Amino acid sequence: MNRSKHTAFIKNKAQELGFMYCGIARAEFLADEAPRLEKWLNQGMHGKMGYMENHFEKRLDPTKLVPGAKSVITLLYNYYPQHDLAQNDTYKIAKYAYGKDYHFIIKDKLKAFMTDIHEEIGEVDGRVFVDSAPVMERTWAQRAGAGWIGKNSLLLNKQSGSFFFLAELILDLELDYDGPVKDYCGTCTACMDNCPTDAIPEPYVVDGSRCISYLTIELKESIPDEFRGKFKNWAFGCDICQDVCPWNRFSKPHQEPAFEPHEQLKSMNKADWEELTHEVFNEIFRKSAVKRTKFEGLKRNISFAKNTHL
């Protein structure tokens, strides 16, 4: 009885906090994922993201993160913008980075969520995660019925596409569990066909070391020349494999004021980007995820995207 009551409370609370989906999976060792992750790492598809090799066991076993874990709760939070700034003929940044850094916005919601769980249910041990620890979030989301993992390796949801953030609560609390949904990619290969750097060599496998998001954010050294002329004006991240995905025609604009872009960002043309100063960078991206690439990194990306020919 309590299990159902607690599950209903958690799902209602997720809705109250503005999450578009809440699903729950049983916390257990991800046996199927171990060989897949190992193969991907062995093939060097993580590029210079050395941290991907760390905490192998923790990635696969939630009880290593929360002793006695019983449930992994997956939450989706919409970030699809009212206006797609990539439609302008200028340098582009990924939609998720238009407004304030999602880590802070969602982390605050998750902390409030945990406080409410403690008040309602009592002593529950658990941790909250938003892209900040070795959690196989897409696998857990799939197990919790939040969608299926598409050929571009992102989570796709039939009702709302893929422009959302994933977050998790791992709790030592027994709940009612959701089941997975089926894969609706079918024979579509739009994401694979449209990737300018051939970062999706086979369905459901992304070669991170060739992905524009990796090259513009994670890679700290010079961008290899083989990618020159292939950036399509992307200066921070890339949305191509999402923009071409048929399921994203169901995306609806978010209702989160913190994700609204800075006024100046809306009207920046190529010259504005190319002449960007440190001062303007700090003003526009003060609390944005774009800070991850730092001013010098963004300038490097713009210069690389601009200089399309050797």
Summary of the structure (lengths in Angstrom):
residues: 310
radius of gyration: 19.8
end to end distance: 67.5
largest distance: 67.5
contacts: 949
relative contact order: 0.17
helix: 43%
strand: 13%
